[in-house]
Amino acid sequence: MVIERIRAFLLVCLACLGLMSHAFAAVTAQVDRARIGADESFTLIIDTPTGAAEPDLAPLDADFDVLGTTQSSQIQIINGRTSSSRKWLIKLAPKREGKLTIPSLALGKEATQPIEILVSKPNAKSAAQKDVFLEADVDVGEPYVQQQVILTVRLLHRVPLREGALSKPQIKDAVMDRLGDDTAYETQRGAERYRVIERRYAIFPQKSGDIAVEGLHFDGKVPDPRAQERSGGLFGRGLFDDPFDLLQPTTTVRVRAPSIALKVKTIPPNAQRSPWLPARSVSLSESWSENPPKFAVGQPITRTLTLQAQGLGVAQLPPLDPPQLKFANLYPDHSGKQARADSGGVVSEAEQKLAIIPTQAGEFELPEIRIPWWNVEKNRQEFAVVPSRKITVAAAPAGTAAPAPQTDAEPAEHGMEMEPVDFSAKPAATDVDPTWRWIGIAALVAWLLTLALWIVDRRRRSASQQRQSGGDAASHNRGAGKDALKKAYAANDPIAARAALLSWARQHWPERQFNNLGDVAAMSSDTAAKRAIAMLDRALYADKPAAWNQADFLARVEAIFAKKRGGGPAELALPPLYPPESSAA
């Protein structure tokens, strides 16, 4: 009985989660191929929430023939979150050549986005007379270094394939990712109709110059009609003939696609080199835990920065590190990167959540965040920008105010409203004897005194242990921060150097707060030390890489930790356990 109740409760929870995920689902549309021949078909894929209306296909009649429609439902449970969707697969054939647009299709109150496809002339070639052959092409023949190149491989066959395997592309000095699953369709080559299996790859050249995409090859087995003619069939023509050619002898075939040469161009001289982001599109956006955001001293608010790029791999996305704020503290909350494939190649996305806690009230400005990228379609430098924002930070909320004094009664305790007491009411017969009440109070007081004595004794012992080990621990922590700074200096890593320097300062002066490099520089009056830290700060946020690890950098920084702010030697973390005796003694 209990198990059945638990099972029913879990089913109700899953249903609620499904309804919640349905509320946030969106209608999306994509095609399995964005470049097709005039005599080829392709598939329009529409993802909808479960229960959404059917798509209205009437707008497709202008430029496309609808060859067929299928649908499927899917339920996913990932990390305890349930989502359900319905997928529509619409087989289409273009009515003309050129750049065509699949119009927005209505699904009740929702609608899909328009999609452009390129329809080329039919490919009538002599190779069409073969039973099995390979084709391969790229969408860009002269890409920039690290620009996405989509390699499309097509296996065409007009005879059944019993088995087979397609080799992977062999490319030097390039990173390669496979884009989605294989797609199947039919096409015309001359007078013959072929079945096509298409596979796509995203290639990212890592150096300029000539790069060869070696020809792929396919090894497989196809029916051997000559063997059947010689044998006259396994059982002859008649009742026991093999209508599906399942028992027909096979022959091995190997076909190879032609090699492709890429001429990879260097980074343009007028382009931003750090970071170098050659892409089809890049966008940068922000969102807040409250909309519109409200700022108050001491109250955290979460800002989410999202960078999305089409035509870049996940590893190419730069970190989303906004500049430090003088009026607030920043705390990284969550970050992540992911990638997916669509008809245009790889779409990568990076997300960074930051908790902002204002420390001052007043009018301030969140600075602009600007990320340069190179538009490979328009061949020019562009910027993904989150514009600056003027904000107002309210003062910290005041504590709970005490109520105004009352004239006819005592003030209310803890802000509670007072009500008159009826002293004429008689005690109930079940009231407790006052003697036992006083005995209980005395026992509670004795227990509290015992607890207080135990806490005092425990703190005294803990303080003694800390005095014995504090000196060694502090020295070790300072040494760890110093060693980390030396490693960052040797690796020319300004980001790691900043983290190590802040960590060293927090360990050296635990009573102070260090939010940025300016706070560390303020601990010294040495102009050379301040200049060294300023050079590191400029290297972090300058548009172009700046030199920061000069020969005397470590010496200047170590001088800050050798002295207090204002000059004298740094104080010991704890006073000596046995002070030295005076000479008078």
C-alpha positions as CSV (number, residue, x, y, z in Angstrom):
1,M,0.0,0.0,0.0
2,V,2.8,2.4,0.9
3,I,4.7,1.5,-2.3
4,E,1.6,2.3,-4.4
5,R,1.2,5.6,-2.7
6,I,4.9,6.5,-3.3
7,R,4.6,5.5,-6.9
8,A,1.5,7.6,-7.4
9,F,3.2,10.6,-5.8
10,L,6.2,10.2,-8.1
11,L,3.9,10.0,-11.2
12,V,2.2,13.3,-10.1
13,C,5.6,15.0,-9.6
14,L,6.7,13.8,-13.1
15,A,3.5,15.1,-14.6
16,C,4.0,18.5,-12.9
17,L,7.6,18.7,-14.2
18,G,6.4,17.8,-17.6
19,L,3.8,20.7,-17.5
20,M,6.5,23.1,-16.3
21,S,8.9,22.1,-19.1
22,H,6.1,22.4,-21.6
23,A,5.5,26.0,-20.4
24,F,9.1,26.9,-21.3
25,A,9.3,24.9,-24.5
26,A,9.6,26.8,-27.8
27,V,8.9,26.0,-31.4
28,T,12.0,25.6,-33.5
29,A,12.6,24.7,-37.2
30,Q,15.7,23.6,-39.2
31,V,16.6,21.8,-42.4
32,D,18.8,18.8,-42.7
33,R,20.6,20.4,-45.7
34,A,20.8,24.1,-46.6
35,R,22.4,23.5,-50.0
36,I,20.6,21.2,-52.4
37,G,20.3,20.4,-56.1
38,A,17.2,21.3,-58.1
39,D,16.4,17.6,-58.5
40,E,17.0,16.7,-54.8
41,S,14.7,16.5,-51.8
42,F,15.4,17.6,-48.3
43,T,13.7,17.5,-44.9
44,L,12.2,20.3,-42.8
45,I,12.3,19.4,-39.1
46,I,9.9,21.3,-36.7
47,D,10.2,20.7,-32.9
48,T,7.1,21.6,-30.9
49,P,5.9,21.2,-27.3
50,T,3.6,18.2,-26.8
51,G,0.0,19.3,-27.4
52,A,0.9,22.1,-29.8
53,A,-1.2,22.6,-33.0
54,E,-0.3,21.1,-36.3
55,P,1.8,23.3,-38.7
56,D,0.0,25.0,-41.5
57,L,1.9,23.9,-44.7
58,A,-0.1,26.0,-47.1
59,P,2.7,28.7,-47.4
60,L,5.1,26.1,-48.8
61,D,3.1,25.6,-52.0
62,A,4.7,28.7,-53.6
63,D,8.2,27.2,-54.0
64,F,8.1,23.6,-52.7
65,D,6.3,20.3,-53.3
66,V,5.4,18.5,-50.1
67,L,6.4,14.9,-50.6
68,G,5.4,13.5,-47.2
69,T,4.9,14.3,-43.6
70,T,5.7,12.2,-40.5
71,Q,5.8,12.9,-36.8
72,S,7.2,11.5,-33.6
73,S,7.0,12.2,-29.8
74,Q,9.8,12.2,-27.3
75,I,10.1,12.4,-23.5
76,Q,13.4,13.1,-21.8
77,I,14.4,13.1,-18.1
78,I,17.7,14.8,-17.6
79,N,19.0,15.6,-14.0
80,G,15.5,15.2,-12.7
81,R,13.9,17.6,-15.2
82,T,11.3,16.2,-17.6
83,S,10.7,17.6,-21.1
84,S,8.4,16.3,-23.8
85,S,8.2,17.4,-27.4
86,R,6.8,16.4,-30.8
87,K,8.9,16.4,-34.0
88,W,7.5,17.0,-37.5
89,L,9.5,15.7,-40.4
90,I,8.3,17.3,-43.7
91,K,9.9,16.0,-47.0
92,L,10.2,18.8,-49.5
93,A,11.3,19.2,-53.1
94,P,12.1,22.7,-54.6
95,K,10.2,23.9,-57.6
96,R,12.9,26.2,-59.0
97,E,16.6,27.0,-58.6
98,G,18.2,29.9,-56.7
99,K,18.0,31.2,-53.2
100,L,14.6,30.1,-51.7
101,T,13.0,30.9,-48.4
102,I,11.0,28.5,-46.4
103,P,8.4,30.9,-45.0
104,S,7.2,31.2,-41.4
105,L,4.7,28.4,-40.6
106,A,2.0,28.9,-38.1
107,L,1.2,26.4,-35.3
108,G,-1.7,27.9,-33.5
109,K,-0.4,30.9,-31.6
110,E,3.2,29.9,-32.3
111,A,5.2,30.2,-35.5
112,T,8.5,29.0,-36.9
113,Q,11.3,31.3,-38.2
114,P,12.0,31.7,-41.9
115,I,14.9,29.6,-43.3
116,E,16.9,30.2,-46.4
117,I,18.2,27.4,-48.7
118,L,20.3,27.5,-51.8
119,V,19.1,25.4,-54.8
120,S,21.7,24.7,-57.5
121,K,21.5,23.2,-61.0
122,P,21.3,19.5,-61.3
123,N,24.7,17.8,-61.4
124,A,24.7,15.7,-64.7
125,K,28.1,14.1,-64.8
126,S,29.6,11.1,-66.4
127,A,30.2,9.4,-63.1
128,A,26.4,9.0,-62.9
129,Q,26.8,5.8,-65.0
130,K,28.5,4.1,-62.0
131,D,26.6,1.9,-59.6
132,V,28.4,3.4,-56.5
133,F,30.5,6.5,-56.2
134,L,31.5,9.3,-53.8
135,E,31.3,13.1,-54.0
136,A,32.9,15.6,-51.6
137,D,32.9,19.4,-51.6
138,V,33.5,22.3,-49.2
139,D,31.5,25.5,-48.7
140,V,34.6,27.7,-48.5
141,G,37.7,27.1,-50.6
142,E,39.9,30.0,-49.2
143,P,39.1,30.3,-45.5
144,Y,40.9,32.3,-42.9
145,V,42.9,30.4,-40.3
146,Q,40.6,28.9,-37.7
147,Q,37.5,29.7,-39.8
148,Q,34.9,26.9,-40.1
149,V,34.9,24.9,-43.3
150,I,32.0,22.5,-43.9
151,L,33.0,19.3,-45.7
152,T,30.1,17.4,-47.2
153,V,30.6,13.8,-48.3
154,R,27.9,12.0,-50.4
155,L,27.7,8.3,-51.1
156,L,25.5,7.7,-54.1
157,H,24.3,4.2,-55.1
158,R,21.7,2.8,-57.4
159,V,22.2,-0.8,-56.3
160,P,21.5,-2.2,-52.8
161,L,24.4,-2.0,-50.3
162,R,24.8,-5.2,-48.3
163,E,27.4,-3.7,-46.0
164,G,30.1,-1.0,-46.0
165,A,32.2,1.5,-44.1
166,L,33.2,5.1,-44.9
167,S,36.6,6.4,-43.9
168,K,37.2,9.5,-41.9
169,P,38.8,12.6,-43.6
170,Q,42.5,12.8,-43.2
171,I,43.6,16.4,-42.6
172,K,46.8,17.8,-41.2
173,D,47.0,21.0,-39.1
174,A,43.3,21.2,-38.6
175,V,40.6,20.4,-36.0
176,M,37.6,18.4,-37.2
177,D,34.2,17.7,-35.7
178,R,31.4,15.6,-37.2
179,L,28.1,17.5,-37.6
180,G,25.1,15.4,-36.5
181,D,24.0,12.1,-38.0
182,D,23.9,10.9,-41.6
183,T,21.0,12.1,-43.8
184,A,19.4,10.0,-46.6
185,Y,17.6,11.2,-49.7
186,E,17.3,10.6,-53.4
187,T,18.7,12.6,-56.3
188,Q,19.0,12.5,-60.1
189,R,22.3,12.1,-62.0
190,G,21.6,12.2,-65.7
191,A,18.9,9.6,-66.4
192,E,19.6,7.6,-63.3
193,R,18.0,7.9,-59.9
194,Y,20.3,7.4,-56.9
195,R,20.0,6.9,-53.2
196,V,22.3,9.3,-51.3
197,I,23.8,9.0,-47.8
198,E,25.3,12.3,-46.8
199,R,27.7,13.1,-44.0
200,R,29.1,16.5,-42.9
201,Y,32.2,17.6,-41.0
202,A,33.3,21.0,-39.6
203,I,37.0,21.7,-40.3
204,F,38.9,24.4,-38.5
205,P,42.4,25.0,-40.1
206,Q,45.0,25.8,-37.5
207,K,47.7,27.4,-39.8
208,S,47.8,29.4,-43.0
209,G,48.9,28.0,-46.3
210,D,47.8,25.1,-48.5
211,I,46.0,22.2,-46.7
212,A,44.9,19.1,-48.4
213,V,41.7,17.2,-47.5
214,E,42.7,13.7,-48.6
215,G,40.1,11.8,-50.5
216,L,37.8,9.6,-48.5
217,H,37.0,6.0,-49.5
218,F,34.1,3.6,-49.2
219,D,34.5,-0.1,-48.9
220,G,31.4,-2.2,-49.2
221,K,29.6,-5.1,-50.8
222,V,26.9,-5.0,-53.5
223,P,25.0,-7.8,-55.3
224,D,26.9,-9.4,-58.1
225,P,24.4,-9.8,-61.1
226,R,27.0,-11.7,-63.2
227,A,27.2,-14.5,-60.6
228,Q,23.5,-14.8,-60.6
229,E,23.4,-15.0,-64.4
230,R,26.0,-17.7,-64.5
231,S,24.2,-19.8,-61.8
232,G,20.7,-19.1,-63.1
233,G,19.6,-18.3,-59.5
234,L,20.0,-20.4,-56.4
235,F,16.9,-22.4,-57.0
236,G,16.0,-21.3,-60.5
237,R,13.1,-19.1,-61.4
238,G,9.9,-20.1,-59.8
239,L,8.5,-20.8,-56.4
240,F,11.8,-20.8,-54.6
241,D,13.3,-17.8,-56.3
242,D,14.9,-15.1,-54.1
243,P,12.7,-12.0,-54.8
244,F,14.7,-9.7,-52.5
245,D,18.2,-10.8,-53.6
246,L,19.0,-11.7,-50.0
247,L,20.8,-14.9,-51.1
248,Q,22.4,-13.4,-54.1
249,P,26.3,-13.5,-54.3
250,T,28.0,-10.2,-53.6
251,T,31.1,-8.5,-54.8
252,T,33.4,-6.0,-53.0
253,V,33.6,-2.4,-54.2
254,R,35.9,0.4,-53.2
255,V,35.3,4.0,-54.4
256,R,37.2,7.1,-53.5
257,A,36.3,10.8,-53.5
258,P,38.7,13.3,-55.1
259,S,41.0,15.2,-52.8
260,I,40.2,18.9,-52.0
261,A,42.8,21.6,-51.6
262,L,42.2,24.5,-49.1
263,K,44.1,27.8,-49.4
264,V,44.1,29.1,-45.8
265,K,44.5,32.8,-45.4
266,T,46.3,34.5,-42.5
267,I,44.6,36.9,-40.1
268,P,44.0,40.3,-41.9
269,P,46.2,43.1,-40.7
270,N,43.2,45.3,-39.7
271,A,41.7,42.5,-37.6
272,Q,41.8,42.1,-33.8
273,R,44.2,39.2,-33.1
274,S,43.3,38.6,-29.4
275,P,40.8,37.2,-29.5
276,W,40.7,36.1,-33.1
277,L,37.1,35.0,-33.8
278,P,36.3,34.3,-37.5
279,A,32.6,33.5,-37.5
280,R,29.4,33.9,-39.5
281,S,27.7,35.6,-36.6
282,V,28.5,36.4,-32.9
283,S,26.1,37.9,-30.3
284,L,26.5,38.9,-26.7
285,S,23.6,39.4,-24.4
286,E,22.8,39.8,-20.7
287,S,20.0,38.9,-18.4
288,W,19.3,39.5,-14.7
289,S,17.8,37.5,-11.8
290,E,15.3,40.4,-11.5
291,N,13.9,42.2,-14.5
292,P,14.4,45.1,-14.3
293,P,17.3,44.7,-12.0
294,K,17.2,46.5,-8.6
295,F,20.4,47.3,-6.7
296,A,20.8,47.8,-3.0
297,V,23.9,47.8,-0.7
298,G,24.6,44.4,0.6
299,Q,21.9,42.7,-1.6
300,P,23.2,40.2,-4.2
301,I,21.8,40.2,-7.8
302,T,22.8,37.8,-10.5
303,R,23.9,38.9,-14.0
304,T,24.1,36.3,-16.7
305,L,26.3,37.0,-19.8
306,T,25.7,34.8,-22.8
307,L,28.0,34.6,-25.8
308,Q,26.7,32.7,-28.9
309,A,28.7,32.2,-32.1
310,Q,27.9,30.5,-35.4
311,G,30.9,28.9,-37.1
312,L,33.2,28.7,-34.0
313,G,34.1,25.7,-31.8
314,V,33.6,25.7,-28.1
315,A,37.3,26.0,-27.5
316,Q,37.5,29.2,-29.5
317,L,35.1,31.1,-27.3
318,P,36.9,33.6,-25.1
319,P,36.3,33.8,-21.3
320,L,33.5,36.2,-20.2
321,D,35.4,38.2,-17.6
322,P,33.8,41.7,-17.1
323,P,35.9,44.5,-15.6
324,Q,35.9,44.9,-11.8
325,L,33.5,47.4,-10.3
326,K,34.6,50.1,-7.7
327,F,31.2,50.2,-6.1
328,A,30.5,46.5,-5.9
329,N,32.1,43.1,-5.4
330,L,31.8,40.4,-8.1
331,Y,31.6,36.7,-7.4
332,P,31.5,34.1,-10.2
333,D,28.4,32.0,-9.7
334,H,28.3,29.5,-12.7
335,S,29.9,29.1,-16.1
336,G,29.5,26.6,-18.9
337,K,30.0,26.0,-22.6
338,Q,28.1,23.9,-25.0
339,A,27.8,23.3,-28.8
340,R,25.3,22.0,-31.2
341,A,25.1,21.4,-35.0
342,D,22.6,23.0,-37.4
343,S,22.4,23.4,-41.2
344,G,25.1,26.2,-41.0
345,G,27.6,24.1,-39.0
346,V,28.7,24.5,-35.4
347,V,26.8,26.8,-33.0
348,S,28.7,27.4,-29.7
349,E,27.5,29.1,-26.6
350,A,29.2,30.2,-23.4
351,E,27.4,31.4,-20.3
352,Q,28.8,33.2,-17.2
353,K,26.8,34.0,-14.1
354,L,28.1,36.7,-11.8
355,A,26.8,37.7,-8.4
356,I,27.0,41.5,-7.9
357,I,26.9,42.8,-4.3
358,P,27.0,46.6,-4.2
359,T,29.1,48.2,-1.4
360,Q,28.2,51.8,-2.0
361,A,24.9,53.7,-2.5
362,G,24.5,56.2,-5.3
363,E,24.5,56.6,-9.1
364,F,26.9,54.4,-11.0
365,E,27.6,53.0,-14.5
366,L,28.1,49.4,-15.5
367,P,30.8,49.6,-18.2
368,E,30.3,48.4,-21.7
369,I,31.4,44.8,-22.6
370,R,32.8,44.6,-26.1
371,I,34.1,41.4,-27.8
372,P,35.7,41.8,-31.3
373,W,35.0,39.2,-34.0
374,W,35.7,38.9,-37.8
375,N,32.6,38.6,-40.0
376,V,33.8,36.0,-42.6
377,E,30.7,36.7,-44.9
378,K,31.2,40.5,-45.0
379,N,35.0,40.3,-44.6
380,R,35.2,43.0,-41.9
381,Q,35.8,43.6,-38.2
382,E,32.7,43.7,-36.0
383,F,31.9,43.8,-32.3
384,A,29.5,41.9,-30.0
385,V,28.5,44.5,-27.4
386,V,26.6,44.7,-24.2
387,P,26.1,48.5,-23.8
388,S,26.9,50.4,-20.7
389,R,24.1,50.8,-18.2
390,K,23.4,53.5,-15.6
391,I,22.2,52.1,-12.3
392,T,21.0,53.4,-9.0
393,V,22.2,51.6,-5.9
394,A,19.9,52.1,-2.9
395,A,21.1,52.3,0.7
396,A,21.1,49.1,2.7
397,P,17.6,48.3,4.0
398,A,17.2,49.5,7.6
399,G,16.6,47.0,10.4
400,T,13.2,46.3,11.8
401,A,12.0,49.5,13.5
402,A,10.7,49.4,17.0
403,P,7.0,50.3,17.4
404,A,6.0,53.7,18.9
405,P,5.5,53.7,22.7
406,Q,2.0,53.1,23.9
407,T,0.4,55.2,26.7
408,D,-2.0,52.8,28.3
409,A,0.1,49.6,28.2
410,E,3.7,48.4,28.3
411,P,5.6,48.5,24.9
412,A,5.2,45.3,22.8
413,E,8.1,43.0,22.7
414,H,9.6,41.8,19.4
415,G,7.2,44.0,17.5
416,M,4.1,41.9,18.5
417,E,0.7,43.4,18.9
418,M,-0.6,43.4,22.5
419,E,-4.1,42.3,23.5
420,P,-5.9,43.0,26.8
421,V,-5.8,40.1,29.3
422,D,-9.0,38.9,31.0
423,F,-7.9,38.6,34.7
424,S,-11.3,37.5,35.7
425,A,-10.9,34.1,33.9
426,K,-10.4,31.2,36.3
427,P,-7.5,28.8,35.8
428,A,-8.3,25.4,34.3
429,A,-8.4,22.4,36.4
430,T,-5.4,20.9,34.5
431,D,-3.0,23.8,35.3
432,V,0.5,22.6,36.4
433,D,1.6,23.0,40.0
434,P,4.0,26.1,40.2
435,T,6.5,24.0,42.3
436,W,7.3,21.8,39.3
437,R,7.6,24.8,37.0
438,W,10.3,26.3,39.2
439,I,12.1,23.0,39.4
440,G,12.1,22.8,35.6
441,I,13.5,26.4,35.3
442,A,16.3,25.6,37.7
443,A,17.3,22.5,35.8
444,L,17.3,24.5,32.5
445,V,19.6,27.1,34.1
446,A,22.0,24.5,35.4
447,W,22.2,22.9,31.9
448,L,22.9,26.2,30.3
449,L,25.7,27.0,32.8
450,T,27.3,23.6,32.1
451,L,27.1,24.2,28.3
452,A,28.6,27.7,28.7
453,L,31.5,26.3,30.8
454,W,32.1,23.6,28.2
455,I,32.2,26.2,25.3
456,V,34.7,28.4,27.2
457,D,37.0,25.5,27.9
458,R,36.8,24.3,24.2
459,R,37.6,27.8,22.9
460,R,40.6,28.1,25.3
461,R,42.0,24.8,24.0
462,S,41.4,25.7,20.4
463,A,43.2,29.1,20.8
464,S,46.2,27.3,22.4
465,Q,46.4,25.0,19.4
466,Q,46.1,27.8,16.9
467,R,48.9,29.7,18.6
468,Q,51.1,26.6,18.3
469,S,50.4,26.0,14.5
470,G,49.4,29.5,13.3
471,G,52.9,30.7,12.6
472,D,53.8,27.7,10.4
473,A,50.5,27.8,8.5
474,A,50.7,31.5,7.8
475,S,54.3,31.1,6.5
476,H,53.2,28.1,4.3
477,N,50.3,30.1,2.8
478,R,52.4,33.1,2.0
479,G,54.9,30.8,0.4
480,A,52.2,29.1,-1.7
481,G,51.0,32.5,-3.0
482,K,54.5,33.6,-3.8
483,D,55.3,30.3,-5.6
484,A,52.1,30.6,-7.7
485,L,53.0,34.1,-8.7
486,K,56.5,32.9,-9.8
487,K,54.9,30.2,-12.0
488,A,52.5,32.7,-13.6
489,Y,55.4,35.1,-14.2
490,A,57.4,32.3,-15.9
491,A,54.4,31.3,-18.1
492,N,53.6,34.9,-19.0
493,D,50.0,34.3,-17.8
494,P,48.6,37.6,-16.5
495,I,45.3,36.0,-15.4
496,A,47.0,33.5,-13.2
497,A,49.3,36.2,-11.9
498,R,46.4,38.3,-10.8
499,A,44.8,35.4,-9.0
500,A,48.1,34.5,-7.3
501,L,48.8,38.1,-6.2
502,L,45.3,38.6,-4.7
503,S,45.6,35.2,-2.9
504,W,49.0,36.1,-1.5
505,A,47.7,39.5,-0.2
506,R,44.7,37.9,1.5
507,Q,46.9,35.4,3.2
508,H,49.4,38.1,4.3
509,W,46.9,40.6,5.5
510,P,43.8,38.5,6.6
511,E,42.3,41.5,8.3
512,R,41.9,43.4,5.0
513,Q,39.7,42.9,1.9
514,F,41.3,42.7,-1.5
515,N,39.0,42.8,-4.5
516,N,41.3,44.0,-7.3
517,L,45.0,44.8,-8.0
518,G,44.5,48.4,-6.9
519,D,43.9,47.2,-3.4
520,V,47.2,45.4,-3.4
521,A,49.1,48.4,-4.8
522,A,47.6,50.6,-2.1
523,M,49.5,48.6,0.5
524,S,52.8,50.1,-0.6
525,S,54.1,53.7,-1.1
526,D,56.8,52.5,-3.5
527,T,56.2,54.1,-6.9
528,A,58.0,51.3,-8.8
529,A,55.9,48.6,-7.1
530,K,52.7,50.5,-8.0
531,R,53.9,50.8,-11.6
532,A,54.6,47.1,-11.8
533,I,51.1,46.2,-10.7
534,A,49.6,48.8,-13.0
535,M,51.4,47.1,-16.0
536,L,49.9,43.7,-15.0
537,D,46.4,45.3,-14.8
538,R,46.8,46.9,-18.2
539,A,47.9,43.5,-19.6
540,L,44.6,42.0,-18.4
541,Y,42.2,44.5,-19.9
542,A,44.1,46.2,-22.8
543,D,42.8,45.7,-26.3
544,K,46.3,44.7,-27.4
545,P,48.6,42.4,-25.4
546,A,50.9,44.4,-23.2
547,A,54.2,43.3,-21.6
548,W,53.9,43.1,-17.9
549,N,56.6,40.6,-16.7
550,Q,59.6,42.9,-16.7
551,A,62.9,41.7,-15.2
552,D,62.2,43.5,-11.9
553,F,58.5,42.6,-11.6
554,L,58.9,39.9,-8.9
555,A,61.4,42.0,-6.8
556,R,59.0,45.0,-6.9
557,V,56.0,42.9,-5.8
558,E,57.9,41.1,-3.0
559,A,58.9,44.6,-1.6
560,I,55.2,45.2,-1.0
561,F,54.9,42.2,1.3
562,A,58.1,43.0,3.1
563,K,56.7,46.2,4.5
564,K,53.4,47.5,5.9
565,R,51.5,50.2,4.2
566,G,53.4,53.3,5.1
567,G,56.8,51.8,5.5
568,G,57.8,49.7,8.6
569,P,58.2,46.0,8.8
570,A,55.2,43.7,8.6
571,E,53.7,42.7,12.0
572,L,53.8,39.1,13.1
573,A,50.6,37.2,12.9
574,L,50.8,36.4,16.7
575,P,52.9,38.0,19.5
576,P,55.8,35.8,20.7
577,L,54.8,33.2,23.2
578,Y,57.7,34.1,25.5
579,P,58.8,37.7,25.1
580,P,62.6,38.3,25.6
581,E,63.7,39.4,29.0
582,S,64.9,42.9,29.3
583,S,68.6,43.6,29.9
584,A,67.8,45.2,33.3
585,A,66.8,41.8,34.6
